[in-house]
Amino acid sequence: MKMKIKLVYLLLLISIASGIDSTAQKTNTIFHWDLDNIKERKVTERINSTADTLEGNYTTVKGVKGKAIRLDGYTTVIRNRGGEGSLTAGSVTTEAWIALGAYPWNWCPVVAQRSNVLGGKEASGGFSMEVGPRGELGLKIFIEGNEILCVSEKFALGLFEWMHVAATYQEGSGVKIFINSQAAGSYDIKGSANYSPNKQIRIGMNDHPVNPSNLIGEAGYKPFWYSIDG
């Protein structure tokens, strides 16, 4: 049985920049969302002045600064149509404030802009900063037509606490990921990234069915030790 895997977490803001790394003082921010002024299920993306759709069930809560939203883990997603303003080449940095209420059943995007899955095969373009089923932070990105994954250690992301997460790809060097401004992983690779600038940007939800993973704990052999509700 396939199902869509969604992530339960709080979201303050997300930005995408064509900068060098997460600590760079000068970046060219190309997308920036904050959640202080949600009207009629629309979230303003400030850089391009678009009103992006907020779908599903959510509640507004206090964030690190200003307001945040609590995603329900099943139906909530923010959609941006992509296209004009999207990254077409070069380096990229994504960052967000999140607080996990639970680990997802499989890898789930914080923010993603990538080609759709067709015929069961991944298309060759795009990037996605994601949370893994064992509390990992990762960046998936296509380099020279091949998808690579830079990932942190397991359970690097805790539960019920605000965390600043960032992932950066520097062309010709590779990928680095950061949790609360501390290096959490790296992947050295040379080559040019393949982006999908005309694809929809999605925040908080996969765009295709994903099977649950890790139903049995690493130290366990009896499947009834773990269960999934819903």
QUIHU-V616043 format. One record per residue. N is the residue number from 1. RES is the residue in one letter. SS is DSSP state (H for helix, E for strand, C for the rest). PHI is phi in whole degrees, -180 to 180 (999 if undefined). OMEGA is omega in whole degrees, -180 to 180 (* if undefined). Layout:
n | res | ss | phi | omega
N | RES | SS | PHI | OMEGA
N | RES | SS | PHI | OMEGA
//
This chain:
n | res | ss | phi | omega
1 | M | C | 999 | 177
2 | K | C | -101 | 178
3 | M | E | -149 | 174
4 | K | C | -82 | -178
5 | I | C | -102 | 179
6 | K | E | -119 | -173
7 | L | C | -116 | 175
8 | V | C | -91 | 179
9 | Y | E | -165 | 175
10 | L | E | -99 | -175
11 | L | E | -128 | 176
12 | L | E | -96 | 179
13 | L | E | -154 | 176
14 | I | E | -135 | 173
15 | S | E | -136 | 176
16 | I | E | -123 | -177
17 | A | E | -134 | 176
18 | S | C | -95 | 180
19 | G | C | -94 | -176
20 | I | C | -87 | 178
21 | D | C | -152 | -173
22 | S | C | -69 | 179
23 | T | C | -105 | -178
24 | A | C | -65 | -180
25 | Q | C | -80 | -179
26 | K | C | -119 | 177
27 | T | C | -136 | 176
28 | N | C | -99 | -177
29 | T | E | -70 | -177
30 | I | E | -110 | 172
31 | F | E | -145 | 177
32 | H | E | -152 | 178
33 | W | E | -115 | 164
34 | D | E | -133 | -166
35 | L | C | -120 | -180
36 | D | C | -75 | -175
37 | N | C | -131 | 176
38 | I | C | -93 | -179
39 | K | E | -130 | 178
40 | E | C | 51 | 178
41 | R | C | 61 | 176
42 | K | E | -122 | 176
43 | V | E | -111 | -178
44 | T | E | -81 | 170
45 | E | E | -94 | -165
46 | R | C | -70 | -171
47 | I | C | -66 | -178
48 | N | C | -102 | 176
49 | S | C | 55 | 176
50 | T | E | -106 | 175
51 | A | E | -101 | -174
52 | D | E | -89 | -174
53 | T | E | -77 | 173
54 | L | E | -109 | -175
55 | E | E | -107 | 173
56 | G | C | 86 | -177
57 | N | C | -92 | 178
58 | Y | E | -156 | 172
59 | T | E | -132 | 178
60 | T | E | -91 | -179
61 | V | E | -135 | 177
62 | K | E | -78 | 179
63 | G | C | -104 | 175
64 | V | C | -59 | 174
65 | K | C | -145 | -178
66 | G | C | 76 | -175
67 | K | E | -98 | 175
68 | A | E | -136 | 174
69 | I | E | -123 | 175
70 | R | E | -100 | 177
71 | L | E | -78 | -176
72 | D | C | -81 | 178
73 | G | C | 86 | -178
74 | Y | C | -133 | -170
75 | T | C | -120 | -171
76 | T | C | -81 | 176
77 | V | E | -158 | 171
78 | I | E | -107 | -177
79 | R | E | -120 | 172
80 | N | E | -122 | -172
81 | R | C | -70 | -179
82 | G | C | 72 | 179
83 | G | C | 79 | -175
84 | E | C | -56 | 180
85 | G | C | 95 | -178
86 | S | C | -72 | 180
87 | L | C | -73 | 179
88 | T | C | -114 | -179
89 | A | C | -164 | 174
90 | G | C | 91 | -176
91 | S | C | -85 | -180
92 | V | E | -149 | 173
93 | T | E | -130 | 173
94 | T | E | -122 | 178
95 | E | E | -149 | -178
96 | A | E | -162 | 167
97 | W | E | -101 | 179
98 | I | E | -137 | 170
99 | A | E | -139 | -175
100 | L | E | -80 | 172
101 | G | C | -93 | 178
102 | A | C | -167 | 173
103 | Y | C | -81 | -179
104 | P | C | -72 | -179
105 | W | C | -77 | 177
106 | N | C | -156 | 178
107 | W | C | -61 | -178
108 | C | E | -137 | -175
109 | P | E | -71 | 159
110 | V | E | -77 | 174
111 | V | E | -148 | -177
112 | A | E | -148 | 169
113 | Q | E | -141 | -174
114 | R | E | -151 | -180
115 | S | C | -68 | 179
116 | N | C | -69 | 175
117 | V | E | -86 | -178
118 | L | E | -122 | 176
119 | G | C | 61 | 179
120 | G | C | 80 | -179
121 | K | E | -117 | 179
122 | E | E | -71 | 172
123 | A | C | -73 | -168
124 | S | C | -108 | 177
125 | G | C | -167 | 172
126 | G | E | 117 | 179
127 | F | E | -147 | -180
128 | S | E | -157 | 171
129 | M | E | -90 | -168
130 | E | E | -134 | 171
131 | V | E | -108 | -178
132 | G | C | -95 | -175
133 | P | C | -70 | 176
134 | R | C | -119 | 174
135 | G | C | 74 | 177
136 | E | C | -87 | 166
137 | L | E | -109 | -179
138 | G | E | -146 | 171
139 | L | E | -121 | 172
140 | K | E | -101 | -179
141 | I | E | -153 | 179
142 | F | E | -90 | 177
143 | I | E | -121 | -179
144 | E | C | 52 | 176
145 | G | C | 85 | -179
146 | N | E | -116 | 179
147 | E | E | -82 | 175
148 | I | E | -118 | 180
149 | L | E | -129 | 170
150 | C | E | -101 | -170
151 | V | E | -136 | 176
152 | S | C | -82 | 172
153 | E | C | -69 | 178
154 | K | C | -64 | 178
155 | F | C | 59 | 172
156 | A | C | -68 | 176
157 | L | C | -97 | 178
158 | G | C | -87 | 179
159 | L | E | -110 | 172
160 | F | C | 60 | 174
161 | E | C | -148 | 178
162 | W | C | -72 | 178
163 | M | E | -137 | 173
164 | H | E | -94 | -179
165 | V | E | -118 | -179
166 | A | E | -148 | 176
167 | A | E | -141 | -177
168 | T | E | -135 | 171
169 | Y | E | -115 | 177
170 | Q | E | -110 | -177
171 | E | C | -59 | -180
172 | G | C | 88 | -177
173 | S | C | -124 | 179
174 | G | E | 143 | -173
175 | V | E | -115 | 172
176 | K | E | -134 | 176
177 | I | E | -126 | -174
178 | F | E | -135 | 173
179 | I | E | -126 | -176
180 | N | C | 52 | 176
181 | S | C | 69 | 177
182 | Q | E | -104 | 179
183 | A | E | -59 | -177
184 | A | E | -123 | 179
185 | G | E | 174 | 178
186 | S | E | -151 | 179
187 | Y | E | -145 | -179
188 | D | E | -82 | 179
189 | I | C | -158 | 176
190 | K | C | -108 | -179
191 | G | C | 129 | -178
192 | S | C | -100 | 179
193 | A | E | -78 | 174
194 | N | C | -106 | -179
195 | Y | C | -98 | 177
196 | S | C | -127 | -170
197 | P | C | -65 | -178
198 | N | C | -95 | 180
199 | K | C | -90 | -180
200 | Q | C | -66 | 171
201 | I | E | -90 | -179
202 | R | E | -123 | 178
203 | I | E | -118 | 171
204 | G | C | 94 | -178
205 | M | E | -155 | 171
206 | N | C | -68 | 178
207 | D | C | -104 | -179
208 | H | C | -155 | 179
209 | P | C | -63 | 178
210 | V | E | -134 | 178
211 | N | C | -72 | 173
212 | P | C | -61 | 177
213 | S | C | -127 | 173
214 | N | C | 57 | 180
215 | L | C | -72 | 180
216 | I | C | -118 | -179
217 | G | C | -65 | -178
218 | E | C | -61 | -177
219 | A | C | -95 | -175
220 | G | C | -112 | 179
221 | Y | C | -123 | -177
222 | K | C | -104 | -174
223 | P | H | -64 | -178
224 | F | H | -77 | 174
225 | W | H | -70 | -177
226 | Y | C | -129 | 179
227 | S | C | -147 | 177
228 | I | C | -125 | 176
229 | D | C | -100 | 173
230 | G | C | 108 | *
//
